[in-house]
Amino acid sequence: MELPITISEVTIREHLPEIDVLMAGLHQSERELFDKTAPWPEIRANYLEHLIEMQEAYEGTCLIAYTEGKAIGFIFGYVEEQDNSRIEVYTGRELYISDGYVQPAYRRKGVYTRLNAAIEKKYVDAGVKRITRFTLVNNEPMKQFMADQGYQVTRVLFEKWL
Ligand SMILES: CC(C)(COP(=O)(O)OP(=O)(O)OC[C@H]1O[C@@H](n2cnc3c(N)ncnc32)[C@H](O)[C@@H]1OP(=O)(O)O)[C@@H](O)C(=O)NCCC(=O)NCCS
């Protein structure tokens, strides 16, 4: 059953405590999927600063889902600039969705689906025709979600750790 939620567009700078808790949860889940993910406390200050910069300088949008006044999930994306390294046919503005998370107790109730629909609509209405995002290769829920939403895998990142 769908959970009753309110989705609010927020300024990260003014909602740091809520974003911090949600980002900590996201990074914990990333660590469980990939052991080279740094602990959140080690990257916290820089990463929050990065999010603020992306929101303020690159038309970023942060949406938080609330139920009974509690922040239970969020999504963040921003516009990626095209430069001379572009190799695809599309020359317009792109939305890059960099972060998203829903607290475990509230999953499989359509929260992320509604957050994603809201952020995509905002940029699609503004003319964006390409949306990109990364996920870990073993993040099965996210891969299923993206397939359901019409995303296709176009590149695979290979890494070698020495
Ligand atoms: C991925 C995540 C954001 C999904 O949030 P959610 O609110 O539970 O998602 P929804 O309820 O809107 O689910 C939408 C669809 O995604 C897919 N999905 C979600 N969780 C899934 C799971 N555990 N297994 C398989 N498919 C899943 C399903 O297709 C689902 O539709 P359905 O419930 O009708 O089958 C959430 O599981 C999460 O926060 N995970 C940890 C953080 C994370 O991986 N973030 C993304 C990093 S790239």
The ligand as an ORCA input file, in Angstrom:
! r2SCAN-3c Opt
* xyz 0 1
  C      16.560      1.718     -3.942
  C      15.598      2.422     -2.967
  C      15.861      3.935     -3.019
  C      14.158      2.141     -3.375
  O      13.289      2.882     -2.507
  P      11.768      2.426     -2.281
  O      11.011      3.600     -1.745
  O      11.726      1.172     -1.515
  O      11.314      2.125     -3.778
  P       9.818      1.938     -4.293
  O       8.929      1.402     -3.224
  O       9.377      3.188     -4.976
  O      10.050      0.764     -5.354
  C       9.956      0.991     -6.737
  C      10.419     -0.227     -7.494
  O      11.821     -0.429     -7.358
  C      12.112     -1.831     -7.380
  N      12.615     -2.268     -6.078
  C      12.661     -1.545     -4.939
  N      13.208     -2.284     -3.950
  C      13.502     -3.503     -4.505
  C      14.077     -4.700     -3.999
  N      14.478     -4.801     -2.713
  N      14.234     -5.732     -4.846
  C      13.858     -5.646     -6.135
  N      13.272     -4.545     -6.674
  C      13.112     -3.488     -5.853
  C      10.782     -2.530     -7.658
  O      10.625     -2.582     -9.069
  C       9.810     -1.532     -7.035
  O       8.504     -1.675     -7.528
  P       7.503     -2.717     -6.790
  O       7.608     -2.506     -5.309
  O       6.168     -2.362     -7.359
  O       7.987     -4.098     -7.194
  C      15.795      1.903     -1.512
  O      15.761      0.486     -1.533
  C      17.083      2.358     -0.883
  O      17.140      3.425     -0.279
  N      18.153      1.547     -0.998
  C      19.428      1.866     -0.402
  C      20.063      3.089     -1.032
  C      20.273      2.958     -2.506
  O      20.554      1.896     -3.051
  N      20.170      4.113     -3.154
  C      20.430      4.239     -4.570
  C      21.907      4.334     -4.799
  S      22.252      4.457     -6.544
*
